Structures are given as C-alpha cells and as structure tokens.
Amino acid sequence: MNDRVCRDSDRLRNPERLARLEIDRVAGLCLEIPGTRSVLDVGTGTGVFAEAFAARGLAVTGVDIQEAMLESARSHVPAARFLLAPSENLPFEEGAFDLVFMGLVLHETESAERTMAEAFRVCARRSAVLEWPLQEQPFGPPVADRLDERTIRTWGMDAGFASVRAVPLAALVLYLFDK
C-alpha cells in the first residue's frame, strides 16, 4: 500500500476542500458525452464524486485500497457499489463502464502507467483524471509529488486513448481521455 494515502476521512469532506474540487463542474465536464450511464470511481475515498455521479442518475461503482474509506463512501452513497481493489488491477471486464473517473488518485498510485492502462481497459468511452497542477499551492501535496501535464498525456496516449483534453480549473486540472 502506498504510504501517502489519506487516512482521515473527515478531512476529505471538509467544506473548503469540497469547494476546491469544483465537484459539479467536474462531473458535468466528465458527462459531456451523451448516453453515459455507468461510472467507475477509482480511488473513491469517501465517495465525494461517486455521490455527485449517483445524484445525476448514473450507476456508480467505486474502488479504493482502504476499507475505512469504502465504509465512509458506503455511508454517503448507499445506492453505489463499493469494492476493495487497487487501481493497477481492476476486477472488471473490458469496457464495463462508460466513464472511468480518477479524482486526485493518479499521483498516489504504485504505478500510474498501469493505472491508466487499466482505466483504458475497463472504460467503454471516456476516462477522466483530476489532478493537481505542477505548481506550488498552499494546499495539496508538495510539488515533488505532483504530475506534469505532458507525463499524464503520455500515459493516457500510451494506454491507447485516441484523444486527451486538459481543462484548467481554479485549483486543479481535469484531463478528459476519449477512446
């Protein structure tokens, strides 16, 4: 298990942090493609984004490597399905989900390249990666733990995605990878 993962579920639902995530805007951008019905939330944590997708009527599945986070997610999003699983080895068939979402998780994985390959494998249409920009900020991980845009783009294209679009947000960057 990566020793940088968060063990404080209350902090993940802090109102200031939630505002910084721009949850509604991010969910809307992820769902620009009409007909999206299912989503896999990789590294779901307390289910913040799973909750937003479920509120939009999607069938939501979330995975995380921490059972305590999954318990929290289950309490916030009882309609979703949550499983213990690493991002590098997702227990789903090819194309099982219309959308694969990874919110602030890629920089925490044991292998970001393998995680992107798994996202490509299990998504039917789009994968979305929400990450910190490569700049010093008074919040989030240190710059040394952040990923640069070129690297994220390369991992996605190497995984097989046909296109990528980076959408700068107020504090974060959303990468939309389409098949």
Secondary structure, 3 states (H helix, E strand, C coil): CCCCCCCCHHHHCCHHHHHHHCHHHHHHHHCCCCCCCEEEEECCCCCHHHHHHHHCCCEEEEEECCHHHHHHHHHHCCCCEEEECCCCCCCCCCCCEEEEEEECCHHHCCCHHHHHHHHHHHEEEEEEEEECCCCCCCCCCCHHHCCCHHHHHHHHHHHCCCEEEEEECCCCEEEEEEC
